[in-house]
Amino acid sequence: MSPGRNLVGWLNVTPLLLVLIPFFVIPICVVLAVSFVETDGFGGLYPVFTLDNYAMLFRSDLTLRLYAATLKFTLLTLLFTSVIGFWVAYFLVFHVRSKLIAMGLFLVCTVPFWTSNIVRMISWIPLLGKEGLINTGLQGVGIINEPLEFLLFSSFSVVVAYVHQLTIFMIVPIFNSMARIDKSVVEAALDAGASRLDIMRMIILPMSRSGIALGAIFVTSIVMGDFFVVKVMSGGGTASVVGAFYEDVGVLQYPTAAASAIVLTLVVMLLVAAILRVVDIRKEITQ
């Protein structure tokens, strides 16, 4: 590579580096450094190297339970958002003939997401509560005699809130992937006698993998890094990993919180790496 092209390449990535280094790399390095120092228990830090902060995490049964709960919410949210996002995108791309109408319906899907996440999350409380619309309606038609307790302040309500908030992060990348599929390929398969199931299994699903993978990365990263939805929608009955080290920061246990943050970052990176291992996004996009 000539020096001129090399210089142009560095100039192209310079704006990205100017953002990543001060706002991502340096903060991560600071958190990593703090995770290896001692504390006096009152917010003071001693520049003494120690692995006790990590040892406390890995020896704690609470840590395992928190990660199990967080992974449960992540996998359930990923499952439901993938299914809903895939079929919504499929309908918009293959069953809406007019591109203008398809884009209009796509924009309609985004309308609820113009409001605050907190507002959309709290809006479920009047629906799922004991005296909420769902319980009142079910009791009114005689399907149930008592209010359903699991609807609110439970793992169910946490997953419902996550799916409501994050489905759009699946619809958008899957829609973009499906929109690149040549409709003539589908028509040729139909003319050749392929069933709808075969077309879905052998054409649409494989060619939508990049969108599904991107959506999975978005959903996984957001759920793993959230604690507010879990705290509110579970009624305090369920905790999360982020909530735990948020509490550590509140009681000035900065090294422990930093160690938790580093471990969580590594877990998220492993999950993203696993997704990228299954689907080579760069290869899929350039095809």
NORLINQUI-V245200 format. One record per residue. N is the residue number from 1. SS is DSSP state (A for helix, B for strand, O for the rest). OMEGA is omega as a letter, one per 20 degrees, with the letter a starting at -180 (none if undefined). D_FIRST is the distance of its C-alpha to the first C-alpha in Angstrom with 2 decimals. Layout:
N:SS:OMEGA:D_FIRST / N:SS:OMEGA:D_FIRST
This chain:
1:O:a:0.00 / 2:O:r:3.79 / 3:A:a:6.60 / 4:A:r:8.30 / 5:A:r:6.59 / 6:A:r:6.61 / 7:A:r:10.13 / 8:A:r:11.10 / 9:A:r:10.48 / 10:A:r:12.69 / 11:A:r:15.11 / 12:A:a:15.56 / 13:A:a:16.61 / 14:A:r:18.59 / 15:A:r:21.79 / 16:A:r:21.79 / 17:A:r:21.43 / 18:A:r:24.21 / 19:A:a:26.41 / 20:A:a:25.66 / 21:A:a:25.89 / 22:A:a:29.32 / 23:A:r:30.87 / 24:A:a:29.72 / 25:A:a:28.13 / 26:A:r:30.62 / 27:A:r:33.69 / 28:A:r:32.83 / 29:A:r:32.45 / 30:A:r:35.81 / 31:A:r:37.51 / 32:A:r:36.19 / 33:A:a:37.54 / 34:A:a:40.88 / 35:O:a:41.29 / 36:O:a:41.68 / 37:O:r:44.33 / 38:B:r:48.10 / 39:B:r:50.27 / 40:O:r:53.88 / 41:O:a:54.52 / 42:O:r:54.94 / 43:O:r:51.39 / 44:O:a:50.93 / 45:B:r:47.99 / 46:B:a:48.12 / 47:O:r:44.98 / 48:O:a:46.02 / 49:O:r:43.70 / 50:O:r:45.32 / 51:O:a:44.65 / 52:A:a:47.96 / 53:A:r:46.48 / 54:A:r:44.57 / 55:A:r:47.55 / 56:A:a:49.81 / 57:A:a:47.63 / 58:A:r:47.36 / 59:A:a:51.05 / 60:O:r:52.24 / 61:A:r:53.65 / 62:A:r:53.19 / 63:A:r:49.41 / 64:A:r:49.47 / 65:A:r:51.77 / 66:A:r:49.62 / 67:A:r:46.49 / 68:A:r:48.57 / 69:A:a:49.84 / 70:A:r:46.43 / 71:A:r:44.90 / 72:A:r:47.96 / 73:A:a:47.50 / 74:A:a:43.78 / 75:A:r:44.38 / 76:A:r:47.37 / 77:A:r:45.62 / 78:A:a:42.59 / 79:A:a:44.97 / 80:A:r:47.00 / 81:A:r:44.20 / 82:A:a:42.30 / 83:A:a:45.42 / 84:A:a:46.42 / 85:A:a:42.97 / 86:A:a:42.35 / 87:A:r:45.69 / 88:A:r:45.55 / 89:A:r:42.13 / 90:A:r:43.43 / 91:A:a:46.49 / 92:A:a:44.62 / 93:A:a:42.15 / 94:A:a:44.46 / 95:O:r:47.97 / 96:O:a:47.65 / 97:O:a:47.39 / 98:O:r:46.84 / 99:A:r:43.42 / 100:A:r:45.17 / 101:A:r:47.63 / 102:A:r:44.93 / 103:A:r:43.00 / 104:A:r:46.34 / 105:A:r:47.22 / 106:A:r:43.79 / 107:A:r:44.47 / 108:A:r:47.92 / 109:A:a:46.35 / 110:A:a:44.56 / 111:A:a:47.74 / 112:A:a:49.06 / 113:A:r:45.79 / 114:A:r:46.29 / 115:O:a:48.85 / 116:O:r:48.44 / 117:A:a:47.74 / 118:A:r:50.82 / 119:A:a:53.03 / 120:A:r:51.91 / 121:A:a:52.48 / 122:A:a:55.90 / 123:O:r:56.95 / 124:O:a:57.35 / 125:A:r:60.06 / 126:A:r:62.82 / 127:A:a:61.94 / 128:A:a:61.78 / 129:O:r:64.50 / 130:O:r:67.94 / 131:O:a:69.40 / 132:O:a:66.29 / 133:A:a:66.09 / 134:A:a:65.13 / 135:A:r:67.92 / 136:A:r:70.42 / 137:A:r:69.62 / 138:A:r:69.84 / 139:A:a:73.10 / 140:A:r:74.42 / 141:O:r:74.09 / 142:O:r:75.45 / 143:O:r:72.41 / 144:O:r:72.53 / 145:O:a:75.40 / 146:O:r:73.44 / 147:O:r:70.17 / 148:O:a:67.11 / 149:A:a:66.05 / 150:A:a:62.56 / 151:A:a:61.27 / 152:O:a:60.68 / 153:O:a:59.67 / 154:O:r:58.31 / 155:A:r:55.15 / 156:A:a:55.83 / 157:A:r:55.69 / 158:A:a:52.48 / 159:A:r:50.74 / 160:A:a:52.28 / 161:A:r:50.93 / 162:A:a:47.41 / 163:A:r:47.41 / 164:A:a:48.74 / 165:A:a:46.07 / 166:A:a:43.00 / 167:A:a:43.60 / 168:A:r:41.73 / 169:A:r:38.54 / 170:A:a:38.98 / 171:A:a:40.14 / 172:A:a:37.22 / 173:A:r:34.29 / 174:A:r:36.49 / 175:A:r:37.61 / 176:A:r:34.05 / 177:A:a:33.27 / 178:A:a:36.51 / 179:A:r:36.12 / 180:O:r:33.11 / 181:O:r:35.33 / 182:O:a:36.46 / 183:A:a:40.25 / 184:A:r:40.75 / 185:A:r:39.61 / 186:A:r:42.39 / 187:A:r:44.87 / 188:A:r:44.04 / 189:A:r:44.62 / 190:A:r:47.93 / 191:A:a:48.96 / 192:O:r:48.21 / 193:O:r:50.65 / 194:O:r:48.42 / 195:O:r:50.16 / 196:A:r:48.98 / 197:A:r:48.40 / 198:A:r:46.25 / 199:A:r:44.15 / 200:A:a:43.76 / 201:A:a:42.94 / 202:A:a:40.65 / 203:A:a:38.96 / 204:A:a:39.26 / 205:A:r:38.93 / 206:A:a:35.85 / 207:A:r:34.08 / 208:O:a:35.06 / 209:A:a:33.65 / 210:A:r:30.69 / 211:A:r:33.18 / 212:A:a:35.57 / 213:A:r:32.94 / 214:A:r:31.82 / 215:A:r:35.49 / 216:A:r:36.24 / 217:A:r:33.64 / 218:A:a:35.16 / 219:A:a:38.71 / 220:A:a:38.16 / 221:A:a:36.51 / 222:A:a:39.23 / 223:A:a:42.17 / 224:A:a:41.07 / 225:O:a:40.62 / 226:O:r:43.92 / 227:O:a:47.41 / 228:A:r:49.35 / 229:A:r:50.00 / 230:A:a:51.21 / 231:A:a:53.42 / 232:A:a:55.07 / 233:A:r:55.37 / 234:O:a:56.57 / 235:O:a:59.14 / 236:O:a:57.97 / 237:O:r:58.79 / 238:O:r:55.21 / 239:O:r:52.57 / 240:O:a:48.79 / 241:A:a:46.27 / 242:A:r:45.12 / 243:A:a:48.79 / 244:A:a:49.49 / 245:A:r:47.03 / 246:A:r:48.00 / 247:A:r:51.49 / 248:A:r:50.20 / 249:A:r:48.74 / 250:A:r:52.10 / 251:O:r:53.95 / 252:O:r:51.46 / 253:O:a:50.10 / 254:A:r:46.54 / 255:A:r:45.21 / 256:A:r:46.59 / 257:A:r:45.15 / 258:A:r:41.73 / 259:A:r:41.87 / 260:A:a:42.88 / 261:A:r:40.00 / 262:A:r:37.44 / 263:A:r:39.06 / 264:A:r:39.15 / 265:A:r:35.47 / 266:A:r:34.68 / 267:A:r:37.04 / 268:A:r:35.46 / 269:A:r:31.96 / 270:A:r:33.40 / 271:A:r:35.02 / 272:A:r:31.88 / 273:A:r:29.97 / 274:A:r:32.84 / 275:A:a:32.56 / 276:A:r:28.83 / 277:A:r:29.64 / 278:A:a:32.06 / 279:O:r:29.98 / 280:O:a:26.20 / 281:A:a:26.05 / 282:A:r:22.45 / 283:A:a:23.24 / 284:A:a:26.57 / 285:A:a:25.34 / 286:A:r:22.71 / 287:O:none:25.35
